[in-house]
Amino acid sequence: MAMKNHLGTWVLVAAVVLTQSAQAAVKTFKFEDDKKERVKIDVPSNWQDAQNLYGIPLVLAGPTQDGLRPSLAITPTGIADLQFDEKGLTKSQDEYKKGREAWLKNNGGKSIAYLPYQSEKWKGIEVAHTIGYRYELEGQKYIEKSYYVVCNKKLYHMKSLMTDGQERKIGKTMDKTVKSFACGEGT
């Protein structure tokens, strides 16, 4: 009977911890190059945000797992009114793959799989183009995704990076965070 009560207590504690880690706060950020434009994104409560970290305008970093922190980098490109050529994207995907393979060769890594190009509409986002790949480097497996997001006719580049283990644990949280992105004056 005492064991049963302890089990119930642990289930309750686990539920509270999981609920708290899933909560997010909507945060608003401004970039130095455009004081009017603001972006907002749901930042999970156990994540940190940093602006202008190593030259990256905005970085969100999750909790440490596998000795590393998952990250999401957000960069306004300064490009406005860009129209993506759907037919040209096949060539771009081939160039993306060649670039990744060259980087892996230079760093002693190997590719595992490439995630196909996708074009999506997100809530409040005109279009988001995504591409990514899985790779192994120094015995650790990673997944990296690039998102080219058109918001208020401006192009933003977002890049997520996490280990294979982190993806299993927080992959849905990362996806939800990425898709919560919004922009505009007074956002």
ZADRENKE-439437 format. One line per 10 residues: their letters; for each residue x, y, z of N, C-alpha, C, CB. Coordinates in nm, 2 decimals, padded with zeros to 4 digits. Glycine has a CB too. Layout:
N
A = X,Y,Z,X,Y,Z,X,Y,Z,X,Y,Z | ...
This chain:
187
MAMKNHLGTW = 00.08,-00.12,00.00,00.00,00.00,00.00,00.09,00.13,00.00,-00.09,00.00,00.12 | 00.19,00.13,00.08,00.28,00.24,00.09,00.35,00.26,-00.05,00.39,00.23,00.20 | 00.39,00.16,-00.11,00.45,00.17,-00.25,00.35,00.23,-00.35,00.50,00.03,-00.29 | 00.23,00.19,-00.34,00.13,00.25,-00.43,00.11,00.40,-00.41,-00.01,00.18,-00.40 | 00.12,00.45,-00.29,00.11,00.59,-00.26,00.23,00.66,-00.32,00.10,00.62,-00.11 | 00.35,00.60,-00.30,00.47,00.67,-00.36,00.46,00.67,-00.51,00.59,00.59,-00.31 | 00.41,00.57,-00.57,00.40,00.57,-00.72,00.31,00.68,-00.76,00.35,00.43,-00.76 | 00.20,00.70,-00.69,00.10,00.81,-00.73,00.17,00.94,-00.71,-00.02,00.80,-00.64 | 00.25,00.96,-00.61,00.32,01.09,-00.59,00.42,01.11,-00.70,00.40,01.08,-00.45 | 00.49,01.01,-00.74,00.59,01.02,-00.85,00.52,01.06,-00.98,00.67,00.90,-00.87
VLVAAVVLTQ = 00.41,01.00,-01.01,00.33,01.02,-01.13,00.28,01.17,-01.13,00.21,00.93,-01.14 | 00.24,01.22,-01.01,00.19,01.36,-01.00,00.31,01.45,-01.02,00.13,01.38,-00.86 | 00.43,01.42,-00.96,00.55,01.51,-00.98,00.59,01.51,-01.12,00.66,01.46,-00.89 | 00.59,01.40,-01.19,00.63,01.39,-01.33,00.53,01.47,-01.41,00.63,01.24,-01.38 | 00.41,01.46,-01.39,00.31,01.54,-01.46,00.33,01.69,-01.45,00.16,01.50,-01.42 | 00.36,01.73,-01.33,00.38,01.88,-01.30,00.51,01.92,-01.38,00.40,01.90,-01.15 | 00.62,01.84,-01.37,00.74,01.88,-01.43,00.72,01.88,-01.58,00.85,01.78,-01.40 | 00.65,01.78,-01.64,00.63,01.78,-01.79,00.54,01.90,-01.83,00.57,01.65,-01.83 | 00.44,01.94,-01.75,00.36,02.05,-01.78,00.44,02.18,-01.78,00.24,02.05,-01.69 | 00.52,02.19,-01.68,00.60,02.32,-01.67,00.70,02.33,-01.78,00.67,02.32,-01.53
SAQAAVKTFK = 00.76,02.22,-01.82,00.86,02.23,-01.93,00.79,02.25,-02.06,00.94,02.10,-01.93 | 00.67,02.22,-02.07,00.60,02.25,-02.20,00.54,02.39,-02.21,00.48,02.15,-02.21 | 00.54,02.46,-02.10,00.48,02.60,-02.10,00.58,02.69,-02.17,00.46,02.65,-01.96 | 00.53,02.79,-02.24,00.62,02.88,-02.31,00.57,03.02,-02.29,00.62,02.85,-02.46 | 00.66,03.12,-02.29,00.62,03.26,-02.28,00.64,03.32,-02.42,00.71,03.33,-02.17 | 00.55,03.40,-02.46,00.56,03.47,-02.59,00.65,03.59,-02.56,00.42,03.52,-02.64 | 00.76,03.60,-02.63,00.86,03.71,-02.62,00.87,03.78,-02.75,01.00,03.65,-02.57 | 00.90,03.91,-02.73,00.91,04.00,-02.85,01.06,04.05,-02.85,00.81,04.12,-02.84 | 01.11,04.05,-02.97,01.25,04.10,-02.99,01.26,04.20,-03.10,01.34,03.98,-03.02 | 01.36,04.29,-03.09,01.39,04.39,-03.20,01.53,04.36,-03.24,01.37,04.54,-03.15
FEDDKKERVK = 01.55,04.38,-03.37,01.69,04.37,-03.43,01.75,04.50,-03.45,01.68,04.28,-03.56 | 01.88,04.51,-03.43,01.96,04.63,-03.44,01.94,04.70,-03.58,02.10,04.61,-03.42 | 01.93,04.62,-03.69,01.93,04.68,-03.82,01.79,04.73,-03.86,01.97,04.58,-03.92 | 01.69,04.70,-03.78,01.55,04.75,-03.81,01.48,04.77,-03.68,01.48,04.65,-03.91 | 01.48,04.89,-03.63,01.43,04.92,-03.50,01.27,04.91,-03.50,01.47,05.06,-03.45 | 01.21,04.93,-03.62,01.06,04.92,-03.62,01.01,04.78,-03.62,01.01,04.99,-03.75 | 01.08,04.69,-03.69,01.04,04.55,-03.71,01.06,04.48,-03.58,01.11,04.49,-03.82 | 00.96,04.40,-03.54,00.97,04.32,-03.42,00.93,04.18,-03.46,00.88,04.38,-03.30 | 00.99,04.08,-03.39,00.95,03.95,-03.40,00.90,03.89,-03.27,01.06,03.86,-03.47 | 00.81,03.80,-03.27,00.77,03.74,-03.15,00.77,03.59,-03.17,00.64,03.79,-03.09
IDVPSNWQDA = 00.80,03.52,-03.06,00.81,03.37,-03.07,00.79,03.32,-02.93,00.95,03.33,-03.12 | 00.73,03.20,-02.93,00.70,03.13,-02.80,00.83,03.07,-02.75,00.59,03.03,-02.81 | 00.89,03.12,-02.64,01.01,03.06,-02.59,00.98,02.97,-02.47,01.11,03.18,-02.54 | 01.01,02.84,-02.48,00.98,02.75,-02.37,01.04,02.80,-02.24,01.03,02.61,-02.40 | 00.97,02.78,-02.13,01.01,02.83,-02.00,01.15,02.79,-01.96,00.91,02.80,-01.90 | 01.20,02.67,-02.00,01.33,02.62,-01.96,01.44,02.65,-02.07,01.32,02.47,-01.93 | 01.41,02.74,-02.16,01.50,02.78,-02.26,01.55,02.92,-02.23,01.44,02.78,-02.40 | 01.67,02.96,-02.29,01.72,03.09,-02.28,01.73,03.16,-02.41,01.86,03.09,-02.21 | 01.72,03.29,-02.41,01.73,03.36,-02.54,01.85,03.46,-02.53,01.60,03.44,-02.57 | 01.92,03.48,-02.64,02.03,03.57,-02.64,02.03,03.65,-02.77,02.17,03.50,-02.62
QNLYGIPLVL = 02.05,03.78,-02.77,02.06,03.85,-02.89,02.21,03.89,-02.92,01.98,03.98,-02.88 | 02.25,03.88,-03.05,02.38,03.91,-03.09,02.49,03.82,-03.03,02.41,04.06,-03.06 | 02.45,03.70,-03.02,02.55,03.60,-02.97,02.64,03.55,-03.09,02.47,03.48,-02.91 | 02.76,03.57,-03.08,02.86,03.54,-03.19,02.81,03.58,-03.32,02.88,03.38,-03.19 | 02.75,03.70,-03.33,02.71,03.76,-03.45,02.58,03.72,-03.50,02.81,03.73,-03.56 | 02.51,03.63,-03.43,02.38,03.58,-03.47,02.28,03.67,-03.40,02.36,03.43,-03.43 | 02.18,03.73,-03.47,02.09,03.83,-03.41,02.01,03.78,-03.30,02.00,03.88,-03.52 | 01.96,03.65,-03.31,01.88,03.60,-03.20,01.90,03.45,-03.19,01.73,03.63,-03.22 | 01.93,03.40,-03.07,01.95,03.25,-03.05,01.86,03.21,-02.93,02.10,03.22,-03.02 | 01.79,03.10,-02.95,01.72,03.04,-02.84,01.79,02.91,-02.81,01.56,03.02,-02.88
AGPTQDGLRP = 01.82,02.88,-02.69,01.89,02.76,-02.65,01.81,02.68,-02.55,02.03,02.79,-02.60 | 01.79,02.55,-02.57,01.72,02.47,-02.48,01.81,02.41,-02.37,01.65,02.35,-02.56 | 01.75,02.33,-02.29,01.83,02.27,-02.18,01.94,02.17,-02.23,01.74,02.20,-02.08 | 02.04,02.16,-02.16,02.16,02.07,-02.19,02.11,01.92,-02.19,02.28,02.09,-02.10 | 02.14,01.85,-02.29,02.12,01.71,-02.30,02.23,01.66,-02.39,01.97,01.67,-02.35 | 02.28,01.54,-02.37,02.39,01.48,-02.45,02.51,01.58,-02.44,02.35,01.46,-02.59 | 02.53,01.66,-02.34,02.64,01.75,-02.33,02.63,01.87,-02.41,02.76,01.68,-02.36 | 02.52,01.89,-02.48,02.50,02.00,-02.57,02.36,02.06,-02.55,02.51,01.96,-02.72 | 02.34,02.18,-02.61,02.21,02.25,-02.60,02.15,02.26,-02.74,02.22,02.39,-02.53 | 02.02,02.22,-02.75,01.95,02.24,-02.88,01.94,02.39,-02.90,01.81,02.17,-02.89
SLAITPTGIA = 01.94,02.43,-03.03,01.94,02.58,-03.05,01.85,02.61,-03.17,02.08,02.63,-03.07 | 01.80,02.73,-03.17,01.73,02.79,-03.28,01.78,02.93,-03.30,01.57,02.79,-03.26 | 01.84,02.95,-03.42,01.90,03.08,-03.46,01.80,03.15,-03.55,02.04,03.07,-03.52 | 01.78,03.28,-03.53,01.69,03.36,-03.61,01.77,03.48,-03.67,01.56,03.40,-03.53 | 01.77,03.50,-03.80,01.84,03.60,-03.86,01.75,03.67,-03.97,01.97,03.55,-03.93 | 01.73,03.80,-03.95,01.66,03.88,-04.06,01.76,03.89,-04.17,01.61,04.02,-04.01 | 01.72,03.86,-04.29,01.82,03.86,-04.41,01.83,04.00,-04.47,01.78,03.76,-04.51 | 01.74,04.09,-04.45,01.74,04.22,-04.51,01.68,04.21,-04.65,01.88,04.27,-04.51 | 01.64,04.09,-04.69,01.58,04.08,-04.83,01.43,04.09,-04.82,01.62,03.94,-04.89 | 01.38,04.18,-04.91,01.23,04.21,-04.91,01.18,04.16,-05.04,01.20,04.36,-04.88
DLQFDEKGLT = 01.05,04.12,-05.04,00.98,04.09,-05.16,01.04,03.98,-05.25,00.96,04.21,-05.25 | 01.11,03.88,-05.18,01.17,03.77,-05.26,01.06,03.67,-05.30,01.28,03.70,-05.17 | 01.07,03.64,-05.42,00.98,03.53,-05.48,01.06,03.41,-05.50,00.91,03.58,-05.61 | 01.02,03.30,-05.44,01.09,03.17,-05.46,01.04,03.11,-05.59,01.07,03.08,-05.34 | 01.14,03.07,-05.67,01.11,03.00,-05.79,01.10,02.85,-05.76,01.23,03.02,-05.90 | 00.98,02.80,-05.76,00.95,02.66,-05.72,01.04,02.56,-05.81,00.81,02.62,-05.74 | 01.05,02.59,-05.94,01.13,02.50,-06.03,01.28,02.51,-05.99,01.11,02.53,-06.17 | 01.33,02.62,-05.96,01.47,02.64,-05.92,01.51,02.58,-05.79,01.50,02.79,-05.92 | 01.41,02.55,-05.71,01.44,02.49,-05.58,01.50,02.35,-05.58,01.31,02.49,-05.49 | 01.47,02.28,-05.69,01.53,02.15,-05.70,01.68,02.17,-05.72,01.48,02.07,-05.83
KSQDEYKKGR = 01.73,02.26,-05.80,01.87,02.29,-05.82,01.93,02.34,-05.69,01.89,02.40,-05.93 | 01.86,02.43,-05.62,01.90,02.48,-05.49,01.92,02.36,-05.39,01.81,02.58,-05.43 | 01.83,02.26,-05.39,01.84,02.15,-05.30,01.97,02.07,-05.33,01.72,02.06,-05.31 | 02.00,02.05,-05.46,02.12,01.98,-05.49,02.25,02.06,-05.45,02.13,01.97,-05.65 | 02.24,02.19,-05.46,02.35,02.28,-05.41,02.36,02.27,-05.26,02.33,02.42,-05.46 | 02.25,02.27,-05.19,02.25,02.26,-05.04,02.32,02.13,-05.00,02.10,02.26,-04.99 | 02.28,02.02,-05.07,02.34,01.89,-05.04,02.49,01.89,-05.07,02.28,01.78,-05.12 | 02.54,01.95,-05.18,02.68,01.95,-05.21,02.75,02.03,-05.10,02.71,02.01,-05.35 | 02.70,02.14,-05.06,02.76,02.23,-04.95,02.77,02.15,-04.82,02.68,02.35,-04.94 | 02.66,02.08,-04.78,02.67,02.01,-04.66,02.77,01.89,-04.67,02.53,01.95,-04.63
EAWLKNNGGK = 02.78,01.82,-04.78,02.87,01.72,-04.80,03.02,01.77,-04.79,02.85,01.64,-04.93 | 03.04,01.88,-04.85,03.18,01.94,-04.84,03.21,01.98,-04.69,03.19,02.07,-04.93 | 03.12,02.04,-04.62,03.14,02.07,-04.48,03.17,01.95,-04.40,03.02,02.15,-04.42 | 03.09,01.84,-04.42,03.11,01.72,-04.35,03.24,01.66,-04.38,03.00,01.62,-04.38 | 03.28,01.66,-04.50,03.41,01.60,-04.54,03.53,01.68,-04.47,03.43,01.61,-04.70 | 03.52,01.81,-04.47,03.62,01.90,-04.40,03.63,01.87,-04.25,03.59,02.04,-04.43 | 03.51,01.83,-04.19,03.51,01.82,-04.05,03.50,01.67,-04.00,03.39,01.89,-04.00 | 03.52,01.58,-04.09,03.53,01.44,-04.05,03.39,01.38,-04.02,03.62,01.42,-03.94 | 03.28,01.43,-04.07,03.15,01.38,-04.05,03.10,01.30,-04.17,03.06,01.49,-04.01 | 02.98,01.25,-04.15,02.91,01.18,-04.26,02.76,01.21,-04.26,02.94,01.03,-04.26
SIAYLPYQSE = 02.70,01.22,-04.38,02.56,01.24,-04.38,02.49,01.11,-04.36,02.52,01.30,-04.52 | 02.37,01.12,-04.30,02.28,01.01,-04.28,02.16,01.01,-04.37,02.23,01.00,-04.13 | 02.10,01.13,-04.38,01.98,01.14,-04.46,01.95,01.29,-04.49,01.85,01.07,-04.40 | 01.89,01.32,-04.60,01.85,01.46,-04.63,01.70,01.47,-04.62,01.90,01.50,-04.77 | 01.65,01.57,-04.56,01.51,01.60,-04.54,01.47,01.68,-04.67,01.48,01.68,-04.41 | 01.36,01.64,-04.74,01.33,01.70,-04.86,01.28,01.84,-04.84,01.22,01.62,-04.93 | 01.29,01.92,-04.94,01.24,02.06,-04.94,01.09,02.06,-04.92,01.28,02.13,-05.07 | 01.04,02.15,-04.84,00.89,02.16,-04.82,00.86,02.31,-04.82,00.85,02.09,-04.69 | 00.74,02.34,-04.87,00.69,02.47,-04.86,00.56,02.47,-04.78,00.66,02.54,-05.01 | 00.55,02.55,-04.68,00.43,02.54,-04.59,00.38,02.68,-04.56,00.47,02.47,-04.46
KWKGIEVAHT = 00.25,02.69,-04.52,00.19,02.81,-04.47,00.18,02.79,-04.32,00.06,02.85,-04.53 | 00.22,02.88,-04.24,00.21,02.88,-04.09,00.11,02.99,-04.06,00.34,02.89,-04.02 | 00.05,02.98,-03.94,-00.04,03.08,-03.89,00.03,03.22,-03.89,-00.09,03.05,-03.75 | -00.02,03.31,-03.97,00.03,03.45,-03.98,00.16,03.46,-04.07,00.06,03.49,-03.85 | 00.20,03.35,-04.13,00.32,03.35,-04.21,00.28,03.32,-04.36,00.43,03.24,-04.16 | 00.33,03.41,-04.45,00.29,03.39,-04.59,00.34,03.26,-04.64,00.35,03.51,-04.67 | 00.47,03.23,-04.62,00.52,03.10,-04.67,00.65,03.07,-04.59,00.55,03.10,-04.82 | 00.67,02.94,-04.56,00.79,02.90,-04.50,00.85,02.78,-04.58,00.77,02.85,-04.35 | 00.97,02.80,-04.62,01.04,02.69,-04.70,01.14,02.62,-04.61,01.12,02.75,-04.83 | 01.14,02.49,-04.60,01.22,02.42,-04.51,01.30,02.31,-04.59,01.14,02.35,-04.40
IGYRYELEGQ = 01.42,02.29,-04.53,01.51,02.18,-04.58,01.60,02.14,-04.47,01.60,02.23,-04.71 | 01.66,02.02,-04.47,01.74,01.98,-04.36,01.82,01.86,-04.39,01.66,01.97,-04.23 | 01.89,01.82,-04.29,01.96,01.69,-04.30,02.00,01.63,-04.17,02.09,01.70,-04.39 | 02.03,01.51,-04.17,02.08,01.43,-04.05,02.22,01.40,-04.08,01.99,01.31,-04.01 | 02.31,01.41,-03.98,02.45,01.37,-04.00,02.51,01.33,-03.87,02.53,01.49,-04.05 | 02.63,01.26,-03.88,02.70,01.22,-03.77,02.84,01.29,-03.77,02.72,01.06,-03.77 | 02.88,01.34,-03.65,03.01,01.41,-03.64,03.06,01.37,-03.50,02.99,01.56,-03.65 | 03.18,01.32,-03.50,03.25,01.29,-03.37,03.17,01.19,-03.28,03.29,01.41,-03.29 | 03.10,01.10,-03.35,03.02,01.00,-03.27,02.89,01.04,-03.23,03.10,00.95,-03.16 | 02.85,01.16,-03.26,02.72,01.22,-03.22,02.63,01.24,-03.35,02.73,01.35,-03.14
KYIEKSYYVV = 02.51,01.20,-03.34,02.41,01.22,-03.45,02.33,01.35,-03.43,02.32,01.10,-03.47 | 02.32,01.43,-03.54,02.25,01.56,-03.53,02.14,01.57,-03.64,02.35,01.67,-03.55 | 02.05,01.66,-03.61,01.95,01.70,-03.72,01.96,01.85,-03.72,01.81,01.64,-03.68 | 01.97,01.90,-03.84,01.98,02.04,-03.87,01.87,02.08,-03.97,02.12,02.09,-03.91 | 01.79,02.18,-03.94,01.69,02.22,-04.04,01.71,02.37,-04.06,01.55,02.19,-03.98 | 01.69,02.41,-04.18,01.69,02.56,-04.22,01.54,02.59,-04.26,01.79,02.59,-04.33 | 01.50,02.71,-04.22,01.37,02.76,-04.25,01.39,02.90,-04.31,01.28,02.76,-04.12 | 01.33,02.92,-04.43,01.33,03.05,-04.50,01.19,03.10,-04.49,01.39,03.04,-04.65 | 01.17,03.19,-04.40,01.03,03.23,-04.37,01.00,03.37,-04.42,01.01,03.23,-04.21 | 00.90,03.39,-04.50,00.86,03.52,-04.55,00.75,03.57,-04.46,00.81,03.51,-04.70
CNKKLYHMKS = 00.77,03.68,-04.40,00.68,03.74,-04.30,00.68,03.89,-04.33,00.72,03.71,-04.15 | 00.56,03.94,-04.35,00.54,04.09,-04.39,00.64,04.12,-04.51,00.57,04.18,-04.27 | 00.64,04.03,-04.60,00.72,04.05,-04.73,00.87,04.06,-04.70,00.68,04.17,-04.80 | 00.92,04.02,-04.58,01.06,04.02,-04.55,01.10,03.87,-04.52,01.09,04.11,-04.42 | 01.23,03.84,-04.56,01.28,03.71,-04.55,01.36,03.69,-04.42,01.36,03.67,-04.67 | 01.33,03.59,-04.34,01.40,03.56,-04.22,01.46,03.42,-04.24,01.31,03.56,-04.09 | 01.58,03.39,-04.19,01.64,03.26,-04.19,01.64,03.21,-04.05,01.78,03.26,-04.26 | 01.59,03.09,-04.03,01.59,03.03,-03.90,01.66,02.89,-03.92,01.45,03.01,-03.83 | 01.74,02.86,-03.82,01.81,02.73,-03.83,01.80,02.66,-03.69,01.96,02.74,-03.87 | 01.75,02.54,-03.69,01.75,02.46,-03.57,01.86,02.35,-03.58,01.61,02.40,-03.55
LMTDGQERKI = 01.91,02.32,-03.46,02.02,02.22,-03.45,02.00,02.15,-03.32,02.16,02.28,-03.46 | 01.99,02.01,-03.33,01.98,01.93,-03.21,02.04,01.79,-03.23,01.83,01.92,-03.16 | 02.07,01.73,-03.12,02.12,01.59,-03.14,02.00,01.50,-03.16,02.19,01.54,-03.01 | 02.03,01.38,-03.20,01.92,01.28,-03.22,01.84,01.25,-03.10,01.99,01.14,-03.28 | 01.91,01.24,-02.98,01.85,01.22,-02.85,01.76,01.34,-02.82,01.95,01.20,-02.74 | 01.81,01.46,-02.84,01.73,01.58,-02.81,01.60,01.58,-02.90,01.81,01.71,-02.84 | 01.62,01.54,-03.03,01.50,01.54,-03.11,01.39,01.45,-03.06,01.54,01.50,-03.25 | 01.43,01.34,-03.01,01.33,01.24,-02.95,01.26,01.31,-02.83,01.40,01.11,-02.91 | 01.34,01.38,-02.75,01.28,01.44,-02.63,01.21,01.57,-02.65,01.40,01.46,-02.53 | 01.26,01.66,-02.74,01.20,01.79,-02.75,01.17,01.83,-02.90,01.29,01.90,-02.69
GKTMDKTVKS = 01.17,01.74,-02.99,01.15,01.77,-03.13,01.01,01.84,-03.15,01.15,01.64,-03.21 | 00.91,01.79,-03.08,00.78,01.86,-03.10,00.78,02.00,-03.04,00.67,01.78,-03.02 | 00.85,02.02,-02.93,00.87,02.15,-02.87,00.94,02.25,-02.97,00.94,02.15,-02.74 | 01.05,02.20,-03.03,01.12,02.28,-03.13,01.03,02.32,-03.24,01.25,02.20,-03.18 | 00.96,02.22,-03.29,00.87,02.25,-03.41,00.76,02.35,-03.37,00.80,02.12,-03.45 | 00.70,02.34,-03.25,00.60,02.43,-03.20,00.66,02.57,-03.19,00.54,02.38,-03.07 | 00.78,02.58,-03.14,00.85,02.71,-03.12,00.88,02.77,-03.25,00.99,02.69,-03.04 | 00.93,02.70,-03.35,00.96,02.75,-03.48,00.83,02.80,-03.54,01.02,02.64,-03.57 | 00.73,02.73,-03.54,00.60,02.77,-03.60,00.52,02.88,-03.53,00.51,02.65,-03.62 | 00.57,02.92,-03.41,00.51,03.03,-03.34,00.56,03.16,-03.38,00.53,03.01,-03.19
FACGEGT = 00.66,03.16,-03.47,00.73,03.28,-03.52,00.63,03.38,-03.58,00.84,03.25,-03.61 | 00.64,03.51,-03.55,00.55,03.61,-03.61,00.63,03.74,-03.61,00.42,03.64,-03.52 | 00.60,03.83,-03.70,00.67,03.95,-03.72,00.58,04.07,-03.75,00.78,03.94,-03.82 | 00.64,04.19,-03.75,00.56,04.31,-03.78,00.59,04.42,-03.69,00.41,04.28,-03.79 | 00.56,04.54,-03.73,00.57,04.66,-03.64,00.47,04.64,-03.53,00.55,04.79,-03.72 | 00.51,04.66,-03.41,00.43,04.65,-03.29,00.39,04.51,-03.25,00.31,04.73,-03.32 | 00.45,04.41,-03.32,00.41,04.27,-03.29,00.43,04.24,-03.14,00.50,04.17,-03.37
